[in-house]
Amino acid sequence: EATQNQQTGLTEMDWVALIDNQGYASCVTSRRRVQNLSGQNLTNVPLDLNNDMQYLDLSHNPLVKLQAAPFQRLSQLCFLKATSCGLRLIYPGLFVHTPKLKFLNISHNLLDYIPDLSLPLLKILDLAGNQYDSYQLPGTFEALANLSALYLGSVNALQVDFNDFDSLSDSSLHHLILGGGVEWQRYDRGSLAKMKSLQRITLKVPFCENLDLFENLLEDVNETQTTDLELVKVLPDLCNVTGDPFRSLRTMPLIKDFTIVNTWINSSFFVLFLKNVLLSNVRTLSFLNITYNEDTPEGFRFPTLNHTMVISSVIFDGVNHYQYRYPSIEISVDIYSRMDYLKFSGTGMNIVPCNIMSSLPSLETLDLSNNLLSDRGFWWSGCSYTSVFPKLRHLSFSNNRFVDLSFISQQTHQMKYLESLDLSYNSIVLDKPCFWPIHITSLSLSNNNLGNKVFSFLSQYLQRIVLSKTGITALTQEDLLQFPMLTHLFLSSNSIKVIPADLSPTLVSLYIDQNSITSVSRESLAGLPSLRTLKAGDNPFVCSCDSYWFMTALNKSLLPDWPLDYTCSTPPSVADLPMSEYRTSRMSCEAWLQAAVALPVTMLIVLALCSAFYACDGVWYTKMLWVWIHVKRRGKKQANLLNNTTFRYHSFISYSHQDSAWVESKLVPSLEGAGLSLCIHERDFVPGQWIVDNIINCVEASYKTLFVLSNHFVQSEWCNYELFFAQHRAIDAQQDSLVFILLEPIPTNSLPKKFLKLRKLLMQQTYLEWPKDERKQQVFWVNLRTMLQGADHRILKDIALELTQSASLIPDDLVPLLK
């Protein structure tokens, strides 16, 4: 009922704002489909409008006319506003291209006719403030099957003819706003009675000179389904009312809400008017922005009526006093014994009269917002209360001058049934402890500068707390632990950055929009198991993996403001992008999923590389590379050792004579062709010398000893000697003088006992395997030549004297054999 009362008696500005808000909420699915071109000095509607446009505002542009071309592609247009544009012409067929149009506002233009409209989905149409001289509606209005609100008004239309509204006789029109603020010269009886579906009528027509016309109009209203009647400036200023024009109210049983707006009311007329209202079936009586004039010396004195009143709500919102003094009012409280809602707002009240409001026996809601009340003005020390609001449940002090929260908390103990208290838009100070009664379960302190400490001044019994725009910068679990029954928390328009985990297990509704929150985590909502409503729009959200869960997995039915109020703030590449349109993959945000996919993919890649490595003999090439690196490194280490040592040969070749074909055809040509000097026993042994002497001399005169290993090699006695002498020389003089070429695989178990040292050497020394593949043979020769070119062949001499003087290659046990 309170919400309905708030919508009663809207001013013209309020009506326009209401249409805008309803249109935005009903039509818009994305802010990117909204275009506000108002006040841009346009002379024509742009042709390049977005095809997906849903909401278009062209107001306050000198357009003069609306052509069809710009609207040809706007098939999704749902809301069109073109007020104060000086429009004189709307081209026929324009609205054929906008079949989804539901809200059309072309008020306050220069149209001298009511345009033809064939819009089956149209719900609200505003044609007020134009220049047409007749209220006769075109026949095309019969197609407006969904029209629920129509606003007609022109200063040139001075009469209502009987057939003006024929095209809406079978419509579902619920609300008609009629009149241009000028007095009518004629009204044909029965004109409004044709619209049987009407439930609310707003008349913006003054009636002073012709009150009979007004009485005829009321009789027609009584033949419709109208329950809400609103009269705007029904009596002009200083109008001298004669007779009783509102007597018809007594015989209008359907009228339940009656409102007077922007009207001059004399105290003498007010007595007569109120008597008719109290004798009618009116339940809600509203006075909005009225001017009250006491034209009787005794003020307002209402006589006692022997009648049971049905009125339950009285609203005074905006009262201007013609005399600069407190009004004099005398009325029995018994008349309002059934009144449960009373609003005195915008009246300039600074002191509450004693024992008037507080004694109302049925009053449950008292709204004293937008006055000049203070702590002592409401709880006036000059009053001696006989009873204090015996049934009051809801009390509003919004937009007053209250300061002392501690004092207020103590005074509310007198109101035994008070449940909710509104102290928003005051100057509340938190300086003393507060002691609240148990029965207050709802408290609003919004729009007071309170800060983070406010929670410690609140009652633990609160179920509903409103702290919007109170300067809160942080919210903690400890703040809410003291409210075990809290179900609704409103923290809009603060500077909160994080919703903490495990906030409240009882919270059902949380409003935290317009704060500084960048993301809403899964853990935060896990701590709100009872949550049914979360309003978190208009925050600077970061569109990244931190918000991925919120955008994809969260049940959006929890968010009443989704998707319109949720946009990306950062990173800059997606700034102002609606979060509902932000796209990112689950793969990029779920670490476990990345690992689950990356591991098998990595394994497959490694397996593929290993397979390719094996297929291309990568193992062999790796070994060769390692040999080459090893030789280079060893060569640097031995540079100093070999600086003063000269050799005759780069290498002495030790091999079995059964492998001589390979040595002569492959090995010798390849190495000697590269400029290497080789010592070969068949060619270079000195004739007439002992074989052992030749072996020793050749080993000592060579930088390296190269062994060609094969199954024939391990069976040769002389090969064993050559290996023995070369090994001793390596131990005494040069650790890296032995080079092994494995001509063919040699099974370990095939080695004779005398070659056991060879097995050990092959395990410790790097050896080269002769490959059968010609490509690999090229790498083989490169590595081998690199190993043998460590000696400087420019200083090779006949014999290495220094080496023979420093090391004996023949052990003592072999001397007898040589002799």
Residue pairs with C-beta under 8 A, 6 or more apart in sequence:
1 284
1 313
1 341
2 341
2 365
4 257
4 284
5 284
5 286
5 313
5 315
5 341
5 343
7 18
8 228
8 230
8 257
8 259
8 284
8 286
8 288
8 315
9 230
9 259
9 260
9 261
9 286
9 288
9 315
9 317
10 18
11 261
11 262
11 288
11 289
12 128
15 126
15 151
15 177
16 83
16 105
16 107
16 126
19 103
19 105
19 124
19 126
20 81
22 103
22 124
23 55
23 78
23 79
23 81
23 102
23 103
23 124
24 34
24 55
24 79
26 78
26 79
26 102
26 103
26 123
27 54
27 55
27 78
27 79
27 102
27 103
28 34
28 54
28 55
28 78
28 79
28 564
29 54
29 563
29 564
30 54
30 563
30 564
30 578
30 580
30 581
31 564
31 567
31 578
32 50
32 578
32 581
33 50
33 52
33 53
33 54
33 55
33 76
34 53
34 54
34 55
35 49
35 50
35 53
35 55
35 56
35 57
36 57
37 46
37 56
37 57
37 58
37 61
38 57
38 58
38 59
38 60
38 61
38 81
39 59
39 60
39 61
40 61
41 61
41 62
42 58
42 61
42 62
42 63
43 61
43 62
43 63
43 64
44 63
44 67
44 70
45 58
45 63
45 66
45 67
45 70
45 71
46 70
47 69
47 70
49 56
49 70
49 73
49 74
51 73
51 74
51 75
51 76
52 76
53 74
53 76
53 77
54 76
54 77
54 78
54 79
55 78
55 79
56 74
56 77
56 79
56 80
56 81
57 81
58 80
58 81
58 82
58 85
59 81
59 82
59 83
59 84
59 85
60 83
60 84
60 85
61 82
61 85
62 85
62 86
63 82
63 85
63 86
63 87
64 85
64 86
64 87
64 88
64 89
65 87
65 88
65 89
65 90
65 91
66 82
66 87
66 89
66 90
66 91
66 94
67 91
67 94
68 91
68 93
68 94
68 96
68 97
71 77
71 94
71 95
71 97
71 98
72 97
73 97
74 97
74 98
75 97
75 98
75 99
75 100
76 100
77 98
77 100
77 101
78 100
78 101
78 102
78 103
79 101
79 102
79 103
80 98
80 101
80 103
80 104
80 105
80 106
81 103
81 105
82 105
82 106
82 109
83 105
83 106
83 107
83 108
83 109
83 126
83 129
84 108
84 109
85 109
86 109
86 110
87 106
87 109
87 110
87 111
88 109
88 110
88 111
88 112
89 111
90 106
90 111
90 115
92 116
95 101
95 117
95 118
95 119
96 118
98 119
99 119
99 120
99 121
100 121
101 119
101 121
101 122
102 121
102 122
102 123
102 124
102 146
103 122
103 123
103 124
104 117
104 119
104 122
104 124
104 125
104 126
105 124
105 125
105 126
106 115
106 126
106 127
106 130
107 126
107 127
107 128
107 129
107 130
107 151
108 128
108 129
108 130
109 129
109 130
110 130
110 131
111 127
111 130
111 131
111 132
112 130
112 131
112 132
112 133
113 132
114 127
114 132
114 134
114 135
114 136
114 137
114 138
114 152
115 138
116 138
116 140
117 125
117 138
117 140
117 141
117 143
117 144
118 140
118 143
119 143
119 144
120 143
120 144
120 145
120 146
121 146
122 144
122 146
122 147
123 146
123 147
123 148
123 149
124 147
124 148
124 149
124 150
125 144
125 147
125 149
125 150
125 151
126 151
127 150
127 151
127 152
127 153
128 151
128 152
128 153
128 154
128 177
128 180
129 153
129 154
129 180
130 153
130 154
131 154
131 155
131 156
132 154
132 156
132 157
133 154
133 156
133 157
133 158
134 157
134 161
134 164
135 152
135 154
135 157
135 160
135 161
135 164
135 165
135 178
136 161
136 163
136 164
137 164
137 165
137 166
137 167
137 168
138 167
139 167
140 167
141 147
141 167
141 168
141 171
142 167
142 168
142 170
142 171
144 168
144 171
145 171
145 172
146 172
147 168
147 171
147 172
147 173
148 172
148 173
148 174
148 175
149 173
149 174
149 175
149 176
149 177
150 168
150 173
150 175
150 176
150 177
151 177
152 176
152 177
152 178
152 179
153 177
153 178
153 179
153 180
153 181
153 204
154 180
155 180
155 181
155 182
156 180
157 180
158 182
158 183
158 184
158 185
158 186
159 184
159 185
159 186
159 187
159 188
160 184
160 186
160 187
160 188
160 191
160 192
161 188
161 191
162 188
162 189
162 190
162 191
164 191
165 191
165 192
165 194
165 195
166 194
168 194
168 195
169 194
169 195
169 196
171 195
171 197
172 197
173 195
173 197
173 198
174 197
174 198
174 199
174 200
175 198
175 199
175 200
175 201
175 202
176 192
176 195
176 198
176 200
176 201
176 202
177 202
177 204
178 201
178 202
178 203
178 204
178 205
179 203
179 204
179 205
179 232
180 204
181 204
181 205
181 206
181 232
181 233
182 205
182 206
183 205
183 206
183 207
183 208
183 209
183 210
184 205
184 210
184 213
185 210
186 213
187 213
187 216
187 217
189 216
189 219
189 220
190 220
191 220
192 198
192 201
192 217
192 220
192 221
192 224
193 220
193 223
193 224
195 224
196 223
196 224
196 225
197 224
197 225
198 221
198 224
198 225
198 226
199 224
199 225
199 226
199 227
199 228
200 226
200 227
200 228
200 229
200 230
201 221
201 224
201 226
201 228
201 229
201 230
202 230
202 231
202 232
203 217
203 229
203 230
203 231
203 232
203 234
204 232
204 233
205 234
206 233
206 234
206 235
206 236
206 239
207 213
207 214
207 234
207 235
207 245
208 235
208 236
208 239
208 240
208 241
211 241
211 242
211 243
211 245
214 234
214 245
215 245
215 248
218 248
218 249
218 252
219 248
221 229
221 252
221 255
222 248
222 251
222 252
222 254
222 255
225 254
226 254
226 255
227 254
227 255
227 256
227 257
228 255
228 256
228 257
228 259
229 255
229 257
229 258
229 259
230 258
230 259
230 260
230 261
231 259
231 260
231 261
231 263
232 261
232 262
232 263
233 261
233 262
233 263
234 260
234 263
235 241
235 263
235 264
235 265
235 269
236 264
237 264
237 291
238 264
239 264
241 266
241 269
244 272
244 276
246 272
246 273
246 276
246 277
247 276
249 255
249 258
249 276
249 277
249 279
249 280
249 282
250 276
250 279
250 280
252 280
252 281
253 281
254 281
255 280
255 281
255 282
256 281
256 282
256 283
256 284
257 282
257 283
257 284
257 286
258 277
258 280
258 282
258 284
258 285
258 286
259 285
259 286
259 287
259 288
260 286
260 287
260 288
260 290
261 288
261 289
261 290
262 288
262 289
262 290
263 290
263 291
264 290
264 291
264 293
265 273
265 287
265 290
265 291
265 292
265 293
266 293
266 294
266 295
267 292
267 293
267 294
267 295
267 296
267 299
267 300
268 295
268 296
270 292
270 300
271 300
271 301
271 302
271 303
274 302
275 302
275 303
275 305
277 285
277 311
278 305
278 307
278 309
278 311
278 335
279 305
279 307
281 310
282 310
282 311
283 310
283 311
283 312
283 313
284 311
284 312
284 313
284 314
284 315
284 341
285 311
285 313
285 314
285 315
286 314
286 315
286 317
287 315
287 316
287 317
287 319
288 315
288 317
288 318
289 317
289 318
289 320
290 316
290 318
290 319
290 320
291 320
291 321
291 322
292 319
292 320
292 321
292 322
292 327
293 322
293 323
294 300
294 322
294 323
294 327
294 328
298 328
298 330
299 327
299 328
299 329
299 330
300 327
300 328
300 329
300 330
300 331
301 330
301 331
302 330
302 331
302 332
302 335
304 332
304 334
304 335
305 335
309 335
309 336
309 337
309 338
309 339
310 338
311 336
311 338
311 339
312 338
312 339
312 340
312 341
313 339
313 340
313 341
313 342
313 343
314 336
314 339
314 341
314 342
314 343
315 341
315 342
315 343
315 345
316 343
316 344
316 345
316 347
317 343
317 345
317 346
318 345
318 346
318 347
319 346
319 347
319 348
321 327
321 348
333 356
333 359
333 360
333 361
336 360
337 360
337 361
337 362
338 362
339 360
339 362
339 363
340 362
340 363
340 364
340 365
340 391
341 363
341 364
341 365
341 367
342 357
342 360
342 363
342 365
342 366
342 367
343 366
343 367
343 368
343 369
344 367
344 368
344 371
345 367
345 368
345 369
345 370
345 371
346 370
346 371
347 371
348 371
348 372
349 368
349 371
349 372
349 373
350 371
350 372
350 373
350 374
350 377
351 373
351 377
351 380
352 358
352 368
352 373
352 377
352 378
352 380
354 380
354 382
354 383
354 384
354 385
355 383
355 385
355 386
355 387
357 363
357 366
357 389
358 385
358 387
358 388
358 389
359 386
359 387
360 389
361 390
361 391
362 391
363 389
363 391
363 392
364 391
364 392
364 393
364 394
365 392
365 393
365 394
365 395
366 389
366 392
366 394
366 395
366 396
367 396
368 378
368 395
368 396
368 397
368 400
369 396
369 397
369 398
369 399
369 400
369 422
370 398
370 399
370 400
371 399
371 400
372 400
372 401
373 397
373 400
373 401
373 402
374 400
374 401
374 402
374 403
375 402
375 403
375 404
375 407
375 408
377 401
378 397
378 402
379 411
385 414
388 414
388 415
389 395
389 414
389 415
389 417
389 418
390 416
390 417
391 417
392 415
392 417
392 418
393 417
393 418
393 419
393 420
394 418
394 419
394 420
395 415
395 418
395 420
395 421
395 422
396 421
396 422
397 421
397 422
397 423
397 426
398 422
398 423
398 424
398 425
398 426
398 444
399 424
399 425
399 426
400 425
400 426
401 426
401 427
402 408
402 423
402 426
402 427
402 428
403 426
403 427
403 428
403 429
404 429
404 432
405 423
405 428
405 429
405 430
405 434
405 445
405 457
406 431
406 432
406 433
406 434
406 435
406 457
408 421
408 423
409 434
409 435
409 436
409 437
409 459
410 435
412 418
412 421
412 436
412 437
412 440
413 437
415 437
416 439
417 439
418 437
418 439
418 440
419 439
419 440
419 441
419 442
420 440
420 441
420 442
420 443
420 444
420 464
421 440
421 442
421 443
421 444
422 444
422 466
423 443
423 444
423 445
423 448
424 444
424 445
424 446
424 447
424 448
424 466
425 446
425 447
425 448
426 448
427 448
428 445
428 448
428 450
430 450
430 451
430 453
430 454
430 457
433 457
434 457
434 458
434 459
436 458
436 459
436 461
437 459
438 459
438 461
439 461
440 459
440 461
440 462
441 461
441 462
441 463
441 464
441 485
442 462
442 463
442 464
442 465
442 466
443 458
443 459
443 462
443 464
443 465
443 466
444 465
444 466
444 490
445 454
445 466
445 467
445 470
446 466
446 467
446 468
446 469
446 470
446 490
447 468
447 469
447 470
448 470
449 470
449 471
450 467
450 470
450 471
450 472
451 470
451 471
451 472
451 473
452 472
452 473
452 474
452 479
454 467
454 470
454 472
455 479
455 480
455 482
456 482
458 465
458 482
458 483
460 482
460 483
460 484
461 485
462 483
462 485
462 486
463 485
463 486
463 487
463 488
464 486
464 487
464 488
464 489
465 483
465 486
465 488
465 489
465 490
466 490
467 489
467 490
467 491
467 494
468 490
468 491
468 492
468 493
468 494
468 511
469 492
469 493
469 494
470 494
471 494
471 495
472 491
472 494
472 495
472 496
473 494
473 495
473 496
473 497
474 496
474 497
474 498
475 491
475 496
475 498
475 499
475 500
475 503
476 500
477 500
477 501
477 502
477 503
477 527
480 486
480 489
480 503
480 504
480 507
483 504
484 506
485 506
486 504
486 506
486 507
487 506
487 507
487 508
487 509
487 530
488 507
488 508
488 509
489 504
489 507
489 509
489 510
489 511
490 511
491 510
491 511
491 512
491 515
492 511
492 512
492 513
492 514
492 515
492 535
493 513
493 514
493 515
494 512
494 514
494 515
495 515
495 516
496 512
496 515
496 516
496 517
497 515
497 516
497 517
497 518
498 517
498 524
499 512
499 517
499 520
499 521
499 524
499 525
500 524
500 527
501 521
501 523
501 524
501 526
501 527
502 527
503 524
503 527
503 528
504 527
504 528
505 527
505 528
505 529
505 530
506 530
507 528
507 530
507 531
508 530
508 531
508 532
508 533
509 531
509 532
509 533
509 534
510 528
510 531
510 533
510 534
510 535
511 533
511 535
512 534
512 535
512 536
512 539
513 535
513 536
513 537
513 538
513 539
513 561
513 565
514 537
514 538
514 539
515 539
516 539
516 540
517 536
517 539
517 540
517 541
518 539
518 540
518 541
518 542
518 546
518 569
518 570
519 541
519 542
519 544
519 546
519 547
519 550
520 534
520 536
520 547
520 550
520 554
521 546
521 549
521 550
522 549
522 553
525 531
525 534
525 554
528 534
531 558
532 558
533 558
533 560
534 558
534 559
535 559
535 560
535 561
536 559
536 561
536 566
537 559
537 561
537 562
537 564
537 565
537 566
538 561
538 565
539 569
540 569
540 570
541 547
541 566
541 567
541 568
541 569
541 579
542 568
542 569
542 570
542 571
543 551
543 568
543 569
543 570
543 571
543 574
543 577
543 579
543 582
543 584
544 571
544 584
545 584
545 588
545 589
547 579
548 584
548 586
548 589
551 579
551 580
551 582
552 586
556 562
556 563
559 566
562 580
563 578
563 579
563 580
564 578
566 578
566 579
566 580
567 576
567 577
567 578
567 579
568 574
568 575
568 576
568 577
568 578
568 579
568 582
569 575
574 582
586 593
587 593
587 594
587 597
588 594
612 618
613 619
617 773
617 776
620 769
620 771
620 776
621 776
621 779
623 769
624 768
624 776
624 779
624 780
624 783
626 766
627 766
627 768
627 783
627 787
628 782
628 783
628 786
630 766
631 783
631 786
631 787
631 790
632 786
634 736
634 790
635 790
638 734
638 736
638 790
641 734
642 703
642 734
642 790
642 791
644 802
645 800
645 802
645 803
646 795
646 796
646 797
646 800
647 701
647 702
647 703
647 791
647 796
647 797
647 800
648 677
648 679
648 701
648 702
648 796
648 797
648 798
648 799
648 800
649 677
649 678
649 679
649 684
649 698
649 701
649 702
649 703
649 796
650 671
650 676
650 677
650 678
650 702
650 703
650 704
650 788
650 789
650 791
650 793
650 796
651 671
651 676
651 678
651 679
651 702
651 703
651 704
651 705
651 706
651 739
651 788
652 678
652 679
652 698
652 699
652 701
652 702
652 704
652 705
652 706
652 722
652 726
653 663
653 667
653 668
653 678
653 679
653 680
653 681
653 706
653 708
654 705
654 706
654 707
654 708
654 713
654 719
654 722
654 723
654 726
655 663
655 707
655 708
655 710
655 713
655 719
656 708
656 710
656 712
656 713
656 715
656 716
656 719
657 682
657 716
658 710
658 712
659 708
659 710
659 712
659 713
659 743
660 682
662 708
662 743
663 680
663 708
667 708
667 741
668 678
668 680
670 781
671 678
671 784
671 785
671 788
672 678
674 781
674 785
675 793
676 785
676 788
676 789
676 793
677 793
677 796
679 698
679 701
679 702
681 694
681 695
681 698
684 698
685 691
685 694
685 698
686 694
686 697
689 697
690 818
691 718
692 721
692 814
692 817
692 818
693 818
695 718
695 721
695 722
695 725
696 725
696 809
696 810
697 799
699 705
699 722
699 725
699 726
699 729
699 809
700 729
700 799
700 800
700 803
700 804
700 809
701 798
701 799
701 800
703 737
703 788
703 790
703 791
704 737
704 738
704 739
704 787
704 788
704 790
704 791
705 722
705 726
705 729
705 737
705 738
705 739
706 739
706 740
706 741
706 788
707 713
707 719
707 722
707 723
707 726
707 738
707 739
707 740
707 741
708 741
708 743
709 740
709 741
709 742
709 743
709 746
709 758
709 767
710 743
710 744
710 746
711 744
711 746
711 750
713 719
713 743
714 746
714 750
714 751
714 752
714 755
714 758
715 752
720 754
720 755
723 755
723 757
723 758
725 809
725 810
726 737
726 738
727 738
727 757
727 761
728 807
728 809
728 811
729 737
729 807
729 809
730 736
730 737
730 738
732 806
732 807
732 808
732 809
733 803
733 806
733 807
738 761
738 765
739 767
739 768
739 784
739 787
739 788
740 761
740 762
740 765
740 766
740 767
740 768
741 767
741 768
741 769
741 770
741 784
742 767
742 768
742 769
742 770
743 770
744 770
748 759
751 758
751 759
768 780
768 783
768 784
769 780
770 777
770 780
771 777
771 780
810 818
